[in-house]
Amino acid sequence: MEIRDGVEVIPDVEDFFVGWTKRPTQEVFKNILKNSDVVVAAVDETGTVVGFATALTDHALAAYISLIEVLPEHQGKGIGKAMTDRIIERLGNIYMIDTVCDENLVGFYEKFGMKRGIAMMKRNY
Ligand SMILES: CC(C)(COP(=O)(O)OP(=O)(O)OC[C@H]1O[C@@H](n2cnc3c(N)ncnc32)[C@H](O)[C@@H]1OP(=O)(O)O)[C@@H](O)C(=O)NCCC(=O)NCCS
């Protein structure tokens, strides 16, 4: 398994966004991976992308981890941690790195020194 910066071949969106009521389209997925400021991917020995993570940053003060996902069959092997470590490393010495997550992921993000806070969200379902 290798953690890479960027994604060379856009994966099939049908493989990701597991459990989402409405997946983004392939076009939207392509734009996410093209336009995010930081993109990392976990690629297996066959060259298949088995995980990805994205972040947005102003490169000055504030950054936001927007998406992270590891394919279900590859979860629990340290891939999510390796990708998050790489994202944080690439965001550099910046004042704030935020994300929004469900309750069951608080423990995961705490491993990176992140603390529980209050977020306001607007979603266009
Ligand atoms: C969340 C996710 C990215 C974690 O990736 P992963 O590869 O399964 O996690 P890792 O194997 O790297 O786990 C790293 C550490 O976090 C812990 N961990 C993983 N998921 C956790 C959770 N939900 N709560 C608490 N700890 C968790 C692991 O036990 C491990 O701990 P250790 O280092 O002490 O052994 C993955 O489960 C996933 O893709 N989930 C579905 C999509 C999702 O929820 N994304 C986040 C949106 S905010």
The ligand as an SDF file (V2000), in Angstrom:
LIG
                    3D

 48 50  0  0  0  0  0  0  0  0999 V2000
  -12.9690    6.7360    9.0530 C   0  0  0  0  0  0  0  0  0  0  0  0
  -12.0490    5.9450    8.1400 C   0  0  0  0  0  0  0  0  0  0  0  0
  -11.4730    6.8570    7.0720 C   0  0  0  0  0  0  0  0  0  0  0  0
  -10.8920    5.3920    8.9800 C   0  0  0  0  0  0  0  0  0  0  0  0
   -9.9930    4.7300    8.1190 O   0  0  0  0  0  0  0  0  0  0  0  0
   -9.3670    3.3290    8.5100 P   0  0  0  0  0  0  0  0  0  0  0  0
   -8.3170    3.0030    7.5050 O   0  0  0  0  0  0  0  0  0  0  0  0
  -10.4460    2.3290    8.7150 O   0  0  0  0  0  0  0  0  0  0  0  0
   -8.7270    3.6700    9.9350 O   0  0  0  0  0  0  0  0  0  0  0  0
   -7.3080    3.2050   10.4730 P   0  0  0  0  0  0  0  0  0  0  0  0
   -7.1800    1.7240   10.3080 O   0  0  0  0  0  0  0  0  0  0  0  0
   -6.2460    4.0320    9.8430 O   0  0  0  0  0  0  0  0  0  0  0  0
   -7.4220    3.5540   12.0020 O   0  0  0  0  0  0  0  0  0  0  0  0
   -6.4560    4.3940   12.6360 C   0  0  0  0  0  0  0  0  0  0  0  0
   -6.7690    4.4290   14.0950 C   0  0  0  0  0  0  0  0  0  0  0  0
   -8.0550    5.0230   14.3000 O   0  0  0  0  0  0  0  0  0  0  0  0
   -8.9040    4.1110   14.9780 C   0  0  0  0  0  0  0  0  0  0  0  0
  -10.2370    4.2590   14.4240 N   0  0  0  0  0  0  0  0  0  0  0  0
  -10.6570    3.9630   13.1840 C   0  0  0  0  0  0  0  0  0  0  0  0
  -11.9580    4.2750   13.0380 N   0  0  0  0  0  0  0  0  0  0  0  0
  -12.3480    4.7680   14.2310 C   0  0  0  0  0  0  0  0  0  0  0  0
  -13.5680    5.2690   14.7360 C   0  0  0  0  0  0  0  0  0  0  0  0
  -14.6680    5.3140   13.9790 N   0  0  0  0  0  0  0  0  0  0  0  0
  -13.6040    5.6990   16.0100 N   0  0  0  0  0  0  0  0  0  0  0  0
  -12.5010    5.6630   16.7950 C   0  0  0  0  0  0  0  0  0  0  0  0
  -11.3090    5.2100   16.3650 N   0  0  0  0  0  0  0  0  0  0  0  0
  -11.2450    4.7730   15.1180 C   0  0  0  0  0  0  0  0  0  0  0  0
   -8.3170    2.7430   14.7340 C   0  0  0  0  0  0  0  0  0  0  0  0
   -8.6760    1.8430   15.7510 O   0  0  0  0  0  0  0  0  0  0  0  0
   -6.8450    3.0460   14.7220 C   0  0  0  0  0  0  0  0  0  0  0  0
   -6.3770    3.1590   16.0540 O   0  0  0  0  0  0  0  0  0  0  0  0
   -4.8770    2.7300   16.4730 P   0  0  0  0  0  0  0  0  0  0  0  0
   -3.9550    3.6020   15.6460 O   0  0  0  0  0  0  0  0  0  0  0  0
   -4.8090    3.0300   17.9200 O   0  0  0  0  0  0  0  0  0  0  0  0
   -4.7460    1.2920   16.1300 O   0  0  0  0  0  0  0  0  0  0  0  0
  -12.7920    4.7420    7.4950 C   0  0  0  0  0  0  0  0  0  0  0  0
  -13.3460    3.9460    8.5040 O   0  0  0  0  0  0  0  0  0  0  0  0
  -13.8680    5.1300    6.5020 C   0  0  0  0  0  0  0  0  0  0  0  0
  -13.6010    5.3250    5.3170 O   0  0  0  0  0  0  0  0  0  0  0  0
  -15.1370    5.2360    6.9640 N   0  0  0  0  0  0  0  0  0  0  0  0
  -16.2600    5.5340    6.0750 C   0  0  0  0  0  0  0  0  0  0  0  0
  -16.2280    6.9710    5.5690 C   0  0  0  0  0  0  0  0  0  0  0  0
  -16.2010    7.9710    6.7000 C   0  0  0  0  0  0  0  0  0  0  0  0
  -16.8760    7.8370    7.7170 O   0  0  0  0  0  0  0  0  0  0  0  0
  -15.3840    9.0120    6.5250 N   0  0  0  0  0  0  0  0  0  0  0  0
  -15.2070   10.0820    7.4860 C   0  0  0  0  0  0  0  0  0  0  0  0
  -16.1470   11.1900    7.1940 C   0  0  0  0  0  0  0  0  0  0  0  0
  -15.9800   12.4760    8.4250 S   0  0  0  0  0  0  0  0  0  0  0  0
  1  2  1  0
  2  3  1  0
  2  4  1  0
  2 36  1  0
  4  5  1  0
  5  6  1  0
  6  7  2  0
  6  8  1  0
  6  9  1  0
  9 10  1  0
 10 11  2  0
 10 12  1  0
 10 13  1  0
 13 14  1  0
 14 15  1  0
 15 16  1  0
 15 30  1  0
 16 17  1  0
 17 18  1  0
 17 28  1  0
 18 19  1  0
 18 27  1  0
 19 20  2  0
 20 21  1  0
 21 22  1  0
 21 27  2  0
 22 23  1  0
 22 24  2  0
 24 25  1  0
 25 26  2  0
 26 27  1  0
 28 29  1  0
 28 30  1  0
 30 31  1  0
 31 32  1  0
 32 33  2  0
 32 34  1  0
 32 35  1  0
 36 37  1  0
 36 38  1  0
 38 39  2  0
 38 40  1  0
 40 41  1  0
 41 42  1  0
 42 43  1  0
 43 44  2  0
 43 45  1  0
 45 46  1  0
 46 47  1  0
 47 48  1  0
M  END
$$$$
